[in-house]
Amino acid sequence: MPAESGTSYTPPQPPHETFAPPSVTPERLLHKPPPVALQAGDTTFDLEAFTYCYWGGCVDGMQPFDLPSAGDAERVEIEFPLKGWQFTASLREVGPDCPRRLNTSLKQIGPTTHILEPVGYARTYDVTLFGRGGGDLFVAFRWSTPHDGPMPVPTAQLGILVDHDGSVDSYGVELLVAGLRETPMSISAEVTVTSAEGRSLTFTPTREHGCMGQGEIVWLGPDRKGQEAARLGSAPFSYEVLLELDGVRHTGTALWPVDEIEGAEPAVDLTFSPPLPGLAKPTS
């Protein structure tokens, strides 16, 4: 879904993609990507990737506990010495037990230079940068945004069907709604999958009740419904999601695999009518 000033919610941990260029040599298989150089006002430091796939090798690490701080700089500039990489940021509010999370794309201002500007309300955030190009990487730091930024537009993503060696399959059902103004008190969802031949399956997804961030709702399963949907016929498949949030019905639609999200396959972006309720700009 489009977002104001390029701001949107995306999954906080996009899946890895192994990258193995033709010139890979054994001695390069365990190489780490170069550090991400960060500048925030007069503060500069290098960020080492804690999770990455690079030159055919992948490492899954833990985010450092003590993050370097960018202070309250007006904006953060990063320099990554490889061309062709793009960066997104996931901002997780510091303090609340189940914090709100916001995502935004970094603006590229040079061949290897990108900037991150405030998004959402002015808060202190733990920021995770996701870089993707000849592989991928994650780095993290802390930032106290000095002023409010563009408010994120709510998004909804649904994953049911996958292309498994040319055949339609399913590894489960996952529905994520995020960026809402607040978490509704009353929530219901119904999913309908329809094959190209017109055969349909309607079911109620299974909602998760853990420590979700404010304005975020997650459904996982039932997996058997995904398998039933895979047997309906052939692609393209239409998805329809009926959400009722505090008594207001919202209808979301998408087409699989046409609307798959690059880097988060097989999930698709759902477009809702009426739009889902998002954060409002401060009145003061």
C-alpha positions in Angstrom: 0.0 0.0 0.0 1.3 3.5 -0.7 2.4 5.5 2.3 2.9 9.1 3.2 6.4 10.3 2.4 7.5 6.8 1.6 6.6 5.5 5.1 5.0 2.2 5.5 4.9 -0.8 7.8 6.7 -3.9 6.7 7.6 -7.1 8.4 10.5 -6.3 10.9 12.6 -9.2 9.9 12.6 -9.8 6.1 13.7 -13.2 5.0 17.3 -13.8 4.0 18.3 -14.4 0.5 21.5 -16.3 -0.2 23.7 -14.5 -2.7 26.5 -16.4 -4.5 28.1 -14.5 -7.4 29.8 -16.6 -10.1 33.2 -15.4 -8.9 32.9 -16.8 -5.4 36.1 -18.4 -4.1 36.4 -20.6 -1.0 38.3 -18.0 0.9 35.5 -15.5 0.5 32.6 -17.7 1.7 33.0 -16.7 5.4 33.6 -13.0 4.7 31.4 -10.4 6.5 29.9 -7.5 4.7 31.7 -4.2 5.3 30.5 -2.1 8.2 27.8 0.5 7.8 29.2 4.0 8.7 26.7 6.2 10.5 26.8 9.9 11.0 24.3 11.7 13.3 25.3 15.4 13.7 28.8 15.4 15.1 28.6 11.7 16.1 30.1 9.0 13.9 30.6 5.3 14.3 30.6 2.0 12.4 27.9 -0.6 12.7 28.9 -4.3 12.2 26.2 -6.6 10.9 24.9 -9.1 13.5 22.9 -11.1 10.9 23.8 -11.3 7.2 24.0 -13.3 4.0 27.1 -12.3 2.0 29.2 -14.0 -0.6 27.3 -17.3 -0.3 27.5 -17.6 3.5 24.9 -16.7 6.1 25.1 -15.9 9.8 22.1 -15.5 12.2 23.1 -13.5 15.2 21.5 -11.7 18.1 21.0 -7.9 18.1 23.5 -6.4 20.6 22.1 -5.5 24.0 23.9 -2.2 24.3 23.3 -0.2 21.2 25.4 2.8 20.1 23.4 6.1 20.3 22.7 8.6 17.5 21.5 11.0 20.2 18.8 13.4 19.1 20.2 14.2 15.7 17.8 15.8 13.1 18.6 13.0 10.7 20.9 10.0 10.4 23.1 9.5 7.4 24.7 6.1 6.5 27.4 5.2 4.1 27.8 1.7 2.8 30.7 1.2 0.4 28.9 -1.2 -2.0 26.7 0.2 -4.8 23.3 -1.2 -5.6 22.1 -1.6 -1.9 18.8 -0.4 -0.5 18.0 0.2 3.1 14.9 0.1 5.3 14.5 0.9 9.0 12.4 -0.7 11.7 11.9 1.6 14.7 10.9 0.0 17.9 9.8 2.4 20.7 11.9 2.1 23.9 10.1 1.8 27.2 6.6 0.1 26.7 6.4 -3.6 27.4 4.7 -4.2 24.0 6.0 -1.3 22.0 4.8 0.1 18.7 7.0 -0.6 15.7 7.3 1.6 12.6 9.1 1.0 9.4 10.3 3.3 6.7 12.6 3.4 3.7 15.8 5.3 3.7 16.3 7.9 1.0 19.3 7.4 -1.3 21.2 10.6 -1.8 24.3 9.2 -3.5 25.7 6.0 -5.0 26.4 4.6 -1.5 24.8 7.2 0.8 21.4 7.0 2.4 19.5 9.1 5.0 17.0 8.3 7.7 14.6 11.0 8.9 12.1 10.9 11.8 8.8 8.9 11.4 5.8 8.9 13.6 5.8 10.6 17.0 9.0 11.9 18.5 10.2 9.1 20.8 13.4 7.1 21.6 13.6 4.1 19.3 15.8 1.1 18.8 16.4 1.2 15.1 17.2 -1.9 13.0 18.5 -1.2 9.5 17.9 -3.9 6.9 20.2 -3.6 3.8 19.6 -5.6 0.7 21.8 -5.8 -2.5 24.5 -8.3 -3.1 23.1 -10.3 -0.1 21.5 -8.7 3.0 22.5 -7.5 6.5 21.0 -6.2 9.7 22.6 -3.5 12.0 21.1 -1.6 14.9 21.4 1.6 16.9 19.4 3.9 19.3 17.9 7.2 18.2 15.8 9.9 20.0 13.9 11.6 17.2 13.8 15.3 17.9 10.4 16.0 16.3 7.4 14.2 14.8 7.7 12.8 11.3 5.2 11.5 8.7 2.6 9.2 10.2 2.7 5.7 8.9 -0.2 4.3 6.8 -1.6 1.0 8.2 -0.7 -2.1 6.2 -1.9 -5.7 6.1 -0.1 -8.6 4.6 -1.3 -12.1 4.0 0.6 -15.3 3.2 -1.1 -18.6 2.3 0.0 -20.1 -1.0 3.5 -20.7 -2.3 5.0 -21.8 -5.6 6.8 -25.1 -4.8 8.8 -26.2 -7.9 6.0 -25.1 -10.2 3.2 -26.5 -8.0 0.8 -24.6 -5.7 1.5 -25.4 -2.1 1.1 -23.9 1.4 3.3 -23.8 4.4 0.7 -22.2 6.6 -1.5 -19.1 7.0 -0.1 -15.8 8.3 -2.0 -12.5 8.4 -0.4 -9.4 9.8 -2.1 -6.0 10.3 0.1 -3.2 11.7 0.3 0.5 12.0 -3.3 1.0 13.3 -4.2 4.0 15.4 -4.7 1.7 18.4 -5.3 -2.0 19.0 -9.1 -2.5 18.7 -11.1 -3.9 21.6 -13.2 -6.0 19.3 -11.6 -7.9 16.4 -12.8 -10.5 13.9 -11.4 -11.8 10.6 -12.6 -14.0 7.7 -10.4 -15.1 4.8 -11.6 -16.2 1.4 -9.3 -17.8 -1.2 -10.6 -18.2 -4.8 -8.7 -20.1 -7.6 -8.6 -19.1 -11.3 -11.3 -21.7 -11.9 -13.6 -19.9 -9.4 -13.5 -22.5 -6.6 -13.4 -20.8 -3.2 -12.6 -21.6 0.4 -13.6 -19.4 3.4 -12.3 -19.8 6.9 -11.5 -18.0 10.1 -7.8 -17.5 10.8 -6.4 -18.2 14.3 -5.5 -15.1 16.2 -2.3 -14.8 18.3 -2.6 -13.3 21.7 1.0 -12.6 22.8 2.7 -9.3 23.4 2.0 -7.6 20.1 3.0 -4.0 19.6 0.3 -1.3 19.9 -1.8 -1.2 16.7 -0.6 -4.6 15.6 -2.7 -7.8 15.1 -1.4 -11.2 14.1 -3.1 -14.4 12.9 -1.3 -17.7 12.4 -3.0 -20.7 10.9 -4.9 -23.0 10.7 -2.3 -24.7 8.5 -4.8 -27.2 7.2 -6.8 -24.4 5.6 -3.7 -23.4 3.7 -3.4 -26.9 2.3 -7.0 -27.0 1.4 -6.7 -23.7 -0.4 -3.7 -25.1 -2.4 -6.0 -27.8 -3.8 -8.6 -25.4 -5.1 -7.1 -25.1 -8.6 -4.5 -23.0 -10.4 -3.2 -19.4 -10.1 -3.9 -16.6 -10.0 -5.7 -16.8 -6.7 -7.7 -13.9 -5.3 -7.6 -13.2 -1.6 -10.3 -11.4 0.3 -10.1 -10.6 4.0 -13.1 -9.2 5.9 -11.9 -7.4 9.1 -14.3 -6.1 11.7 -12.5 -3.7 14.1 -14.6 -2.2 16.9 -17.8 -2.8 14.8 -16.4 -1.3 11.6 -16.0 -3.6 8.6 -13.0 -3.3 6.3 -12.6 -5.4 3.1 -9.1 -6.2 1.9 -8.2 -7.7 -1.4 -5.1 -9.0 -3.2 -4.1 -11.3 -6.1 -1.5 -14.1 -5.6 1.2 -14.3 -6.9 0.8 -10.9 -8.7 0.8 -8.9 -5.5 3.7 -10.7 -3.8 5.9 -8.4 -1.7 9.5 -8.5 -3.0 11.7 -9.8 -0.2 8.8 -11.1 1.8 7.4 -13.7 -0.5 4.8 -15.4 -0.5 3.1 -12.6 1.5 0.9 -10.1 -0.5 -0.1 -6.6 0.3 -3.8 -6.2 1.0 -5.7 -3.1 -0.1 -8.6 -2.2 2.2 -11.9 -0.3 1.6 -12.6 1.6 3.7 -8.9 2.3 4.7 -7.7 1.0 8.0 -7.5 3.6 10.8 -4.0 5.0 11.2 -2.2 7.4 13.5 -3.3 11.0 13.5 -0.9 14.0 13.4 -0.6 15.7 16.8 -2.9 18.7 17.2 -0.4 20.8 19.2 
